[in-house]
Amino acid sequence: MNKKLDKIVDFGGNIKKGTVLFAANFQYKFREPAMAQAIQSFGWTVENFSWRDYVPSSTWGKLQDKYLFGAVTNSINKALIDKCKTVNPDVIFLYKAIHIYPQTVSKIKQCVRLVVSWNPDDAFGKYNKEFAKMYRPTGIYTLLSSIVSYEKTFFFKRLWQRYIKSIPIYDICFVYRKQSISKYQKVGAKEVYHLPSFYDPELHHPVELSEHDRKKFESDVVFIGHYEPDQRIECIEELLDNDVHVRIFGTGWNPYLSRRLRKASADPILPIYGKDYVNAICASKMSLCFLSKLNNNPYTRRCFEIPACGGLLICERTDEMRELYEEDKEAVYFSDKKELVQKVRTLLNQPEKRETIARAGHKRCLSSGYDVVSRMRVWDDAVCKKLNIT
């Protein structure tokens, strides 16, 4: 499998390295497609395979997809094997391959030179019964507490089983967090590289807002992200209690809102994507960022997207974050709700300081290689080295 791959040069003098089959969910236009486009820029031909194409729109089909069982999962695996035989790629890149059986990974290895993976979530995170019990519905959802706890436990138990069993089969595993490297090695990974998240310059950049979008999204502080049972509700409540105008967008919030938050928030709280996501950042004085405890996150992709959009990033403090941006000069950090409120109230009274920090964070983000193409060079270098492409 380490035989030298012949290079093809086109009429423009560009090296053609081979074909990559990129298998992913392709749910969001700014993630997997941005990675595929970056890979193409390095001289690869990219074919996409989306397992969403094999999920029926029926409730039963969606349930099979979420809980990874039944005919839906079987059809995804069969279709991937058939696609490999048809395309005959040099590399298969599996992005968060939770649907894929270990035996499928073994079968497609017979069709290709290299099988590699990247997973933005932490398969070794707090996906357990204890964390599931922390999801406690409120209001009219309280009666569903036992069902929610059981559902979360069942979901967490199934989520990573196949992926973890497949890790030793992959030729290369790329990981989102540095601390994951040793965990992957412990379960038998052959080669592991740190491939951090990124921003997409085509989407994440400062924009001029229309009056309509400004009124729709403006706030003192915006949080765009999913719900988790950590300090995020307490922090947002503390901001509201101190007369800070907060907007929330994201998934999973509505069953867990406190009475205070339910009264102050849109009903229901909904996610925003694409241009609306950028507009909300640009319309807000500060953009709040919580780090997933479920995934043991020392950083998250919003830590790159927010500054890339020209927003002022205010984030939970970690050593990794302080390496990415200088504290109080390129980004603002906090450890608890009291510190968050103190920093937000100070910055609300200092618009020039807000602008200075936001500009410095934007400059640092753009100059430090946090964009998708720079990140994917890690992928390209490792794959070319493995395939002996020089």
C-alpha positions as a LaTeX table, in Angstrom:
\begin{tabular}{lrrr}
\hline
Residue & $x$ (\AA) & $y$ (\AA) & $z$ (\AA) \\
\hline
Met1 & 0.00 & 0.00 & 0.00 \\
Asn2 & 3.03 & 2.34 & 0.02 \\
Lys3 & 3.76 & 2.02 & $-3.68$ \\
Lys4 & 4.58 & 5.36 & $-5.31$ \\
Leu5 & 1.54 & 7.00 & $-6.92$ \\
Asp6 & 2.25 & 8.37 & $-10.39$ \\
Lys7 & 1.65 & 12.09 & $-10.71$ \\
Ile8 & $-0.27$ & 13.53 & $-13.65$ \\
Val9 & 0.40 & 17.07 & $-14.83$ \\
Asp10 & $-2.31$ & 18.99 & $-16.68$ \\
Phe11 & $-1.75$ & 21.56 & $-19.43$ \\
Gly12 & $-1.55$ & 24.36 & $-16.86$ \\
Gly13 & 1.38 & 22.67 & $-15.14$ \\
Asn14 & $-0.67$ & 21.71 & $-12.06$ \\
Ile15 & 0.06 & 18.36 & $-10.42$ \\
Lys16 & $-2.92$ & 15.99 & $-10.29$ \\
Lys17 & $-2.42$ & 13.78 & $-7.27$ \\
Gly18 & $-5.29$ & 11.33 & $-7.69$ \\
Thr19 & $-8.91$ & 10.90 & $-6.64$ \\
Val20 & $-10.42$ & 11.32 & $-3.18$ \\
Leu21 & $-13.85$ & 9.95 & $-2.30$ \\
Phe22 & $-15.16$ & 12.27 & 0.43 \\
Ala23 & $-17.86$ & 10.47 & 2.43 \\
Ala24 & $-19.81$ & 12.59 & 4.88 \\
Asn25 & $-23.22$ & 13.81 & 5.94 \\
Phe26 & $-22.99$ & 17.06 & 3.92 \\
Gln27 & $-25.65$ & 18.66 & 6.09 \\
Tyr28 & $-24.00$ & 22.08 & 6.16 \\
Lys29 & $-22.74$ & 23.90 & 3.08 \\
Phe30 & $-19.85$ & 25.56 & 4.92 \\
Arg31 & $-18.17$ & 22.50 & 6.51 \\
Glu32 & $-17.64$ & 19.39 & 4.43 \\
Pro33 & $-17.91$ & 21.23 & 1.08 \\
Ala34 & $-15.29$ & 23.74 & 2.26 \\
Met35 & $-12.96$ & 20.88 & 3.18 \\
Ala36 & $-13.58$ & 19.17 & $-0.18$ \\
Gln37 & $-12.83$ & 22.41 & $-2.02$ \\
Ala38 & $-9.60$ & 22.81 & $-0.06$ \\
Ile39 & $-8.54$ & 19.27 & $-0.96$ \\
Gln40 & $-9.23$ & 20.01 & $-4.62$ \\
Ser41 & $-7.01$ & 23.09 & $-4.41$ \\
Phe42 & $-4.08$ & 20.81 & $-3.57$ \\
Gly43 & $-4.44$ & 18.92 & $-6.85$ \\
Trp44 & $-6.85$ & 16.13 & $-5.95$ \\
Thr45 & $-9.99$ & 15.22 & $-7.82$ \\
Val46 & $-12.79$ & 14.95 & $-5.27$ \\
Glu47 & $-15.93$ & 12.81 & $-5.55$ \\
Asn48 & $-18.56$ & 13.27 & $-2.84$ \\
Phe49 & $-20.64$ & 10.59 & $-1.15$ \\
Ser50 & $-23.43$ & 11.75 & 1.18 \\
Trp51 & $-25.16$ & 9.24 & 3.42 \\
Arg52 & $-28.02$ & 11.72 & 3.79 \\
Asp53 & $-29.03$ & 10.64 & 0.29 \\
Tyr54 & $-29.94$ & 7.23 & 1.72 \\
Val55 & $-32.06$ & 8.46 & 4.64 \\
Pro56 & $-35.81$ & 8.46 & 3.89 \\
Ser57 & $-37.77$ & 11.56 & 4.85 \\
Ser58 & $-40.20$ & 9.45 & 6.88 \\
Thr59 & $-40.16$ & 9.51 & 10.69 \\
Trp60 & $-39.11$ & 5.86 & 10.73 \\
Gly61 & $-36.22$ & 6.60 & 8.37 \\
Lys62 & $-35.06$ & 9.52 & 10.50 \\
Leu63 & $-35.20$ & 7.40 & 13.64 \\
Gln64 & $-33.04$ & 4.72 & 12.03 \\
Asp65 & $-30.60$ & 7.41 & 10.95 \\
Lys66 & $-30.36$ & 9.02 & 14.41 \\
Tyr67 & $-30.02$ & 5.77 & 16.35 \\
Leu68 & $-27.91$ & 4.01 & 13.71 \\
Phe69 & $-29.86$ & 0.82 & 13.10 \\
Gly70 & $-31.93$ & $-1.04$ & 10.53 \\
Ala71 & $-32.19$ & $-0.87$ & 6.78 \\
Val72 & $-31.03$ & 2.75 & 6.56 \\
Thr73 & $-27.61$ & 2.01 & 8.03 \\
Asn74 & $-27.29$ & $-1.14$ & 5.96 \\
Ser75 & $-28.11$ & 0.74 & 2.75 \\
Ile76 & $-25.53$ & 3.45 & 3.54 \\
Asn77 & $-22.80$ & 0.85 & 4.01 \\
Lys78 & $-23.73$ & $-1.05$ & 0.86 \\
Ala79 & $-23.91$ & 2.15 & $-1.19$ \\
Leu80 & $-20.49$ & 3.27 & 0.06 \\
Ile81 & $-18.91$ & $-0.04$ & $-0.97$ \\
Asp82 & $-20.57$ & 0.17 & $-4.39$ \\
Lys83 & $-19.42$ & 3.78 & $-4.81$ \\
Cys84 & $-15.84$ & 2.80 & $-4.02$ \\
Lys85 & $-15.93$ & 0.08 & $-6.65$ \\
Thr86 & $-17.35$ & 2.51 & $-9.22$ \\
Val87 & $-15.05$ & 5.46 & $-8.51$ \\
Asn88 & $-11.96$ & 3.41 & $-7.67$ \\
Pro89 & $-10.43$ & 6.31 & $-5.68$ \\
Asp90 & $-6.92$ & 6.53 & $-4.35$ \\
Val91 & $-8.12$ & 7.84 & $-0.97$ \\
Ile92 & $-11.38$ & 7.56 & 0.94 \\
Phe93 & $-11.91$ & 10.33 & 3.48 \\
Leu94 & $-14.61$ & 9.46 & 6.03 \\
Tyr95 & $-15.94$ & 12.45 & 7.98 \\
Lys96 & $-17.62$ & 11.51 & 11.29 \\
Ala97 & $-18.30$ & 8.00 & 10.03 \\
Ile98 & $-20.69$ & 6.90 & 12.76 \\
His99 & $-22.86$ & 4.97 & 10.28 \\
Ile100 & $-20.02$ & 2.88 & 8.90 \\
Tyr101 & $-19.43$ & $-0.67$ & 10.09 \\
Pro102 & $-15.86$ & $-1.79$ & 10.85 \\
Gln103 & $-16.28$ & $-4.56$ & 8.27 \\
Thr104 & $-17.21$ & $-1.91$ & 5.68 \\
Val105 & $-13.97$ & $-0.05$ & 6.40 \\
Ser106 & $-12.10$ & $-3.33$ & 5.89 \\
Lys107 & $-13.90$ & $-4.00$ & 2.59 \\
Ile108 & $-13.26$ & $-0.57$ & 1.09 \\
Lys109 & $-9.58$ & $-0.88$ & 1.99 \\
Gln110 & $-9.45$ & $-3.58$ & $-0.66$ \\
Cys111 & $-10.58$ & $-1.04$ & $-3.30$ \\
Val112 & $-8.36$ & 1.92 & $-2.44$ \\
Arg113 & $-4.85$ & 2.85 & $-1.47$ \\
Leu114 & $-5.71$ & 4.75 & 1.71 \\
Val115 & $-8.66$ & 5.06 & 4.10 \\
Val116 & $-8.57$ & 8.06 & 6.46 \\
Ser117 & $-10.98$ & 9.62 & 8.97 \\
Trp118 & $-11.69$ & 12.89 & 10.76 \\
Asn119 & $-14.20$ & 13.35 & 13.54 \\
Pro120 & $-15.09$ & 16.81 & 14.88 \\
Asp121 & $-16.67$ & 15.34 & 18.01 \\
Asp122 & $-14.89$ & 13.49 & 20.81 \\
Ala123 & $-15.71$ & 9.80 & 20.62 \\
Phe124 & $-14.06$ & 9.46 & 24.05 \\
Gly125 & $-16.01$ & 12.32 & 25.62 \\
Lys126 & $-18.68$ & 12.28 & 28.31 \\
Tyr127 & $-21.13$ & 10.22 & 26.31 \\
Asn128 & $-22.37$ & 8.24 & 29.29 \\
Lys129 & $-25.37$ & 7.68 & 31.56 \\
Glu130 & $-24.16$ & 10.18 & 34.16 \\
Phe131 & $-24.01$ & 13.03 & 31.65 \\
Ala132 & $-27.32$ & 11.98 & 30.13 \\
Lys133 & $-29.00$ & 12.41 & 33.53 \\
Met134 & $-27.92$ & 16.06 & 33.58 \\
Tyr135 & $-30.47$ & 16.85 & 30.84 \\
Arg136 & $-33.45$ & 17.90 & 32.97 \\
Pro137 & $-36.45$ & 19.30 & 31.08 \\
Thr138 & $-38.38$ & 22.25 & 32.50 \\
Gly139 & $-41.90$ & 23.67 & 32.29 \\
Ile140 & $-44.35$ & 21.56 & 30.30 \\
Tyr141 & $-41.49$ & 19.22 & 29.41 \\
Thr142 & $-40.88$ & 18.18 & 33.05 \\
Leu143 & $-43.14$ & 15.13 & 32.73 \\
Leu144 & $-40.77$ & 13.83 & 30.04 \\
Ser145 & $-37.70$ & 13.77 & 32.33 \\
Ser146 & $-37.48$ & 9.98 & 32.58 \\
Ile147 & $-37.99$ & 9.54 & 28.84 \\
Val148 & $-35.34$ & 12.19 & 28.05 \\
Ser149 & $-32.81$ & 10.56 & 30.37 \\
Tyr150 & $-33.43$ & 7.13 & 28.83 \\
Glu151 & $-33.29$ & 8.50 & 25.28 \\
Lys152 & $-30.02$ & 10.35 & 25.89 \\
Thr153 & $-28.46$ & 7.29 & 27.52 \\
Phe154 & $-29.53$ & 5.05 & 24.64 \\
Phe155 & $-28.31$ & 7.56 & 22.05 \\
Phe156 & $-24.94$ & 8.08 & 23.75 \\
Lys157 & $-24.37$ & 4.34 & 24.10 \\
Arg158 & $-24.88$ & 3.68 & 20.39 \\
Leu159 & $-23.26$ & 6.77 & 18.94 \\
Trp160 & $-19.57$ & 5.89 & 18.87 \\
Gln161 & $-19.50$ & 2.08 & 19.05 \\
Arg162 & $-18.75$ & 1.43 & 15.37 \\
Tyr163 & $-16.42$ & 4.34 & 14.97 \\
Ile164 & $-14.19$ & 3.38 & 17.91 \\
Lys165 & $-14.02$ & $-0.24$ & 16.70 \\
Ser166 & $-12.98$ & 1.06 & 13.26 \\
Ile167 & $-10.12$ & 3.25 & 14.50 \\
Pro168 & $-7.44$ & 0.50 & 14.26 \\
Ile169 & $-8.50$ & $-0.25$ & 10.66 \\
Tyr170 & $-8.00$ & 3.28 & 9.30 \\
Asp171 & $-4.64$ & 4.03 & 7.73 \\
Ile172 & $-4.70$ & 7.56 & 9.17 \\
Cys173 & $-6.93$ & 9.18 & 11.80 \\
Phe174 & $-7.13$ & 12.96 & 12.00 \\
Val175 & $-8.35$ & 14.37 & 15.32 \\
Tyr176 & $-9.92$ & 17.67 & 16.35 \\
Arg177 & $-8.21$ & 17.91 & 19.77 \\
Lys178 & $-4.57$ & 17.37 & 20.68 \\
Gln179 & $-5.53$ & 15.38 & 23.77 \\
Ser180 & $-7.34$ & 12.85 & 21.55 \\
Ile181 & $-4.10$ & 11.64 & 19.99 \\
Ser182 & $-3.13$ & 9.40 & 22.92 \\
Lys183 & $-6.70$ & 8.06 & 23.20 \\
Tyr184 & $-6.70$ & 7.00 & 19.56 \\
Gln185 & $-3.28$ & 5.41 & 19.94 \\
Lys186 & $-4.46$ & 3.52 & 23.00 \\
Val187 & $-7.21$ & 1.77 & 21.01 \\
Gly188 & $-4.84$ & 0.86 & 18.19 \\
Ala189 & $-4.74$ & 3.76 & 15.72 \\
Lys190 & $-1.93$ & 3.35 & 13.17 \\
Glu191 & $-1.20$ & 7.05 & 12.55 \\
Val192 & $-2.82$ & 10.06 & 14.22 \\
Tyr193 & $-2.51$ & 13.73 & 13.28 \\
His194 & $-4.00$ & 16.83 & 14.89 \\
Leu195 & $-6.29$ & 18.56 & 12.38 \\
Pro196 & $-8.04$ & 21.49 & 14.14 \\
Ser197 & $-11.26$ & 23.13 & 13.06 \\
Phe198 & $-11.34$ & 26.23 & 10.88 \\
Tyr199 & $-13.28$ & 29.08 & 9.35 \\
Asp200 & $-14.32$ & 29.30 & 5.70 \\
Pro201 & $-13.21$ & 32.65 & 4.17 \\
Glu202 & $-15.94$ & 32.44 & 1.53 \\
Leu203 & $-18.59$ & 32.68 & 4.24 \\
His204 & $-16.97$ & 33.96 & 7.42 \\
His205 & $-15.97$ & 37.58 & 6.84 \\
Pro206 & $-17.27$ & 41.01 & 7.87 \\
Val207 & $-20.42$ & 42.13 & 6.04 \\
Glu208 & $-22.33$ & 45.36 & 5.60 \\
Leu209 & $-25.75$ & 44.84 & 7.16 \\
Ser210 & $-29.02$ & 46.05 & 5.77 \\
Glu211 & $-31.25$ & 47.95 & 8.18 \\
His212 & $-33.58$ & 44.95 & 8.19 \\
Asp213 & $-30.82$ & 42.51 & 9.19 \\
Arg214 & $-29.43$ & 44.88 & 11.79 \\
Lys215 & $-32.80$ & 45.19 & 13.53 \\
Lys216 & $-33.39$ & 41.45 & 13.19 \\
Phe217 & $-30.12$ & 40.41 & 14.81 \\
Glu218 & $-28.66$ & 43.29 & 16.85 \\
Ser219 & $-27.86$ & 42.63 & 20.50 \\
Asp220 & $-25.34$ & 43.38 & 23.21 \\
Val221 & $-24.34$ & 39.71 & 23.30 \\
Val222 & $-25.28$ & 36.88 & 20.98 \\
Phe223 & $-24.83$ & 33.17 & 21.59 \\
Ile224 & $-25.15$ & 30.86 & 18.60 \\
Gly225 & $-24.83$ & 27.22 & 19.54 \\
His226 & $-26.51$ & 24.14 & 20.97 \\
Tyr227 & $-27.74$ & 23.56 & 24.50 \\
Glu228 & $-25.71$ & 21.57 & 27.00 \\
Pro229 & $-26.31$ & 21.10 & 30.74 \\
Asp230 & $-23.34$ & 23.17 & 31.86 \\
Gln231 & $-23.02$ & 26.79 & 32.99 \\
Arg232 & $-24.42$ & 28.37 & 29.83 \\
Ile233 & $-27.96$ & 28.92 & 31.11 \\
Glu234 & $-26.68$ & 30.33 & 34.41 \\
Cys235 & $-24.28$ & 32.66 & 32.58 \\
Ile236 & $-26.96$ & 33.95 & 30.22 \\
Glu237 & $-29.40$ & 34.46 & 33.11 \\
Glu238 & $-26.78$ & 36.47 & 34.95 \\
Leu239 & $-26.31$ & 38.68 & 31.90 \\
Leu240 & $-30.07$ & 39.21 & 31.62 \\
Asp241 & $-30.30$ & 40.05 & 35.34 \\
Asn242 & $-27.71$ & 42.76 & 34.72 \\
Asp243 & $-29.73$ & 44.35 & 31.91 \\
Val244 & $-27.61$ & 42.95 & 29.08 \\
His245 & $-29.56$ & 42.34 & 25.86 \\
Val246 & $-28.86$ & 38.72 & 24.88 \\
Arg247 & $-30.02$ & 36.79 & 21.83 \\
Ile248 & $-29.78$ & 33.00 & 21.59 \\
Phe249 & $-29.86$ & 30.89 & 18.45 \\
Gly250 & $-29.26$ & 27.16 & 18.30 \\
Thr251 & $-30.58$ & 23.64 & 18.74 \\
Gly252 & $-31.86$ & 21.70 & 21.74 \\
Trp253 & $-32.68$ & 24.65 & 23.99 \\
Asn254 & $-36.44$ & 24.71 & 24.25 \\
Pro255 & $-37.11$ & 21.76 & 26.63 \\
Tyr256 & $-34.49$ & 23.03 & 29.13 \\
Leu257 & $-35.15$ & 26.77 & 29.42 \\
Ser258 & $-35.56$ & 28.26 & 32.87 \\
Arg259 & $-38.58$ & 30.48 & 33.47 \\
Arg260 & $-36.29$ & 33.54 & 33.35 \\
Leu261 & $-34.75$ & 32.52 & 30.05 \\
Arg262 & $-38.05$ & 31.42 & 28.53 \\
Lys263 & $-39.53$ & 34.83 & 29.21 \\
Ala264 & $-36.57$ & 36.69 & 27.70 \\
Ser265 & $-35.99$ & 34.50 & 24.64 \\
Ala266 & $-37.66$ & 33.92 & 21.32 \\
Asp267 & $-40.15$ & 31.08 & 21.50 \\
Pro268 & $-39.00$ & 28.71 & 20.23 \\
Ile269 & $-35.23$ & 29.24 & 20.05 \\
Leu270 & $-34.14$ & 28.23 & 16.55 \\
Pro271 & $-30.77$ & 27.67 & 14.87 \\
Ile272 & $-29.35$ & 29.96 & 12.20 \\
Tyr273 & $-26.86$ & 29.07 & 9.49 \\
Gly274 & $-24.96$ & 30.57 & 6.59 \\
Lys275 & $-25.48$ & 34.28 & 5.97 \\
Asp276 & $-27.85$ & 34.69 & 8.92 \\
Tyr277 & $-25.15$ & 33.25 & 11.19 \\
Val278 & $-22.66$ & 35.82 & 9.91 \\
Asn279 & $-25.24$ & 38.63 & 10.10 \\
Ala280 & $-25.98$ & 37.85 & 13.76 \\
Ile281 & $-22.27$ & 38.02 & 14.65 \\
Cys282 & $-21.77$ & 41.27 & 12.75 \\
Ala283 & $-24.90$ & 42.84 & 14.27 \\
Ser284 & $-23.90$ & 42.10 & 17.88 \\
Lys285 & $-21.49$ & 43.96 & 20.10 \\
Met286 & $-20.04$ & 40.69 & 21.41 \\
Ser287 & $-20.34$ & 37.01 & 20.49 \\
Leu288 & $-20.38$ & 34.53 & 23.36 \\
Cys289 & $-18.75$ & 31.13 & 23.05 \\
Phe290 & $-19.23$ & 28.20 & 25.43 \\
Leu291 & $-17.06$ & 25.09 & 25.11 \\
Ser292 & $-18.76$ & 21.69 & 25.01 \\
Lys293 & $-18.15$ & 19.65 & 28.17 \\
Leu294 & $-19.70$ & 16.65 & 26.42 \\
Asn295 & $-16.83$ & 16.81 & 23.92 \\
Asn296 & $-14.15$ & 17.99 & 26.38 \\
Asn297 & $-13.57$ & 20.96 & 24.09 \\
Pro298 & $-10.55$ & 23.20 & 24.73 \\
Tyr299 & $-11.76$ & 25.33 & 21.80 \\
Thr300 & $-14.49$ & 25.15 & 19.14 \\
Arg301 & $-14.96$ & 26.18 & 15.52 \\
Arg302 & $-16.77$ & 29.38 & 16.57 \\
Cys303 & $-13.47$ & 30.54 & 18.05 \\
Phe304 & $-12.33$ & 30.96 & 14.45 \\
Glu305 & $-15.61$ & 31.89 & 12.77 \\
Ile306 & $-16.45$ & 34.78 & 15.11 \\
Pro307 & $-13.15$ & 36.69 & 14.76 \\
Ala308 & $-13.08$ & 35.91 & 11.02 \\
Cys309 & $-16.44$ & 37.72 & 10.77 \\
Gly310 & $-14.99$ & 40.68 & 12.66 \\
Gly311 & $-16.90$ & 39.87 & 15.85 \\
Leu312 & $-15.58$ & 40.31 & 19.36 \\
Leu313 & $-15.08$ & 36.82 & 20.80 \\
Ile314 & $-15.85$ & 36.32 & 24.48 \\
Cys315 & $-15.15$ & 32.71 & 25.43 \\
Glu316 & $-14.60$ & 30.37 & 28.33 \\
Arg317 & $-10.94$ & 30.48 & 29.34 \\
Thr318 & $-8.64$ & 27.53 & 28.49 \\
Asp319 & $-4.92$ & 27.22 & 27.90 \\
Glu320 & $-5.58$ & 26.45 & 24.23 \\
Met321 & $-7.71$ & 29.57 & 23.80 \\
Arg322 & $-4.99$ & 31.76 & 25.28 \\
Glu323 & $-2.57$ & 30.27 & 22.76 \\
Leu324 & $-4.95$ & 31.09 & 19.90 \\
Tyr325 & $-5.66$ & 34.69 & 20.96 \\
Glu326 & $-3.98$ & 36.99 & 23.47 \\
Glu327 & $-6.32$ & 37.59 & 26.40 \\
Asp328 & $-8.07$ & 40.97 & 26.55 \\
Lys329 & $-6.20$ & 42.10 & 23.43 \\
Glu330 & $-7.44$ & 39.70 & 20.71 \\
Ala331 & $-10.28$ & 37.98 & 22.59 \\
Val332 & $-11.94$ & 38.12 & 26.00 \\
Tyr333 & $-12.10$ & 35.17 & 28.39 \\
Phe334 & $-14.08$ & 34.24 & 31.49 \\
Ser335 & $-14.24$ & 31.36 & 33.96 \\
Asp336 & $-17.62$ & 31.89 & 35.64 \\
Lys337 & $-20.79$ & 33.95 & 35.37 \\
Lys338 & $-19.56$ & 36.72 & 37.67 \\
Glu339 & $-16.44$ & 37.30 & 35.62 \\
Leu340 & $-18.47$ & 37.15 & 32.41 \\
Val341 & $-20.89$ & 39.83 & 33.57 \\
Gln342 & $-18.08$ & 42.05 & 34.83 \\
Lys343 & $-16.25$ & 41.90 & 31.52 \\
Val344 & $-19.37$ & 42.36 & 29.40 \\
Arg345 & $-20.57$ & 45.39 & 31.38 \\
Thr346 & $-17.13$ & 46.97 & 31.19 \\
Leu347 & $-16.94$ & 46.47 & 27.42 \\
Leu348 & $-20.46$ & 47.78 & 26.85 \\
Asn349 & $-19.26$ & 51.08 & 28.30 \\
Gln350 & $-16.09$ & 51.07 & 26.18 \\
Pro351 & $-17.01$ & 50.87 & 22.48 \\
Glu352 & $-13.53$ & 51.86 & 21.34 \\
Lys353 & $-11.98$ & 49.02 & 23.33 \\
Arg354 & $-14.50$ & 46.59 & 21.85 \\
Glu355 & $-13.53$ & 47.68 & 18.35 \\
Thr356 & $-9.82$ & 47.44 & 19.15 \\
Ile357 & $-10.10$ & 43.88 & 20.48 \\
Ala358 & $-12.35$ & 42.79 & 17.61 \\
Arg359 & $-9.96$ & 44.19 & 14.99 \\
Ala360 & $-6.94$ & 42.57 & 16.66 \\
Gly361 & $-8.76$ & 39.22 & 16.89 \\
His362 & $-9.74$ & 39.45 & 13.24 \\
Lys363 & $-6.15$ & 40.19 & 12.23 \\
Arg364 & $-4.80$ & 37.33 & 14.35 \\
Cys365 & $-7.34$ & 34.90 & 12.92 \\
Leu366 & $-6.51$ & 35.76 & 9.32 \\
Ser367 & $-2.74$ & 35.79 & 9.82 \\
Ser368 & $-2.42$ & 32.59 & 11.85 \\
Gly369 & $-3.62$ & 29.97 & 9.39 \\
Tyr370 & $-6.98$ & 29.25 & 11.02 \\
Asp371 & $-8.71$ & 29.06 & 7.61 \\
Val372 & $-9.87$ & 25.81 & 6.02 \\
Val373 & $-7.16$ & 25.64 & 3.33 \\
Ser374 & $-4.35$ & 26.13 & 5.84 \\
Arg375 & $-5.84$ & 23.50 & 8.14 \\
Met376 & $-6.32$ & 20.97 & 5.34 \\
Arg377 & $-2.64$ & 21.19 & 4.44 \\
Val378 & $-2.13$ & 18.91 & 7.46 \\
Trp379 & $-4.40$ & 16.40 & 5.72 \\
Asp380 & $-2.67$ & 16.79 & 2.36 \\
Asp381 & 0.85 & 16.50 & 3.81 \\
Ala382 & 0.03 & 13.34 & 5.76 \\
Val383 & $-1.76$ & 11.65 & 2.84 \\
Cys384 & 0.97 & 12.54 & 0.34 \\
Lys385 & 3.63 & 11.25 & 2.70 \\
Lys386 & 1.76 & 7.97 & 3.17 \\
Leu387 & 1.29 & 7.54 & $-0.58$ \\
Asn388 & 4.85 & 8.63 & $-1.33$ \\
Ile389 & 3.72 & 11.62 & $-3.41$ \\
Thr390 & 6.47 & 14.22 & $-3.59$ \\
\hline
\end{tabular}
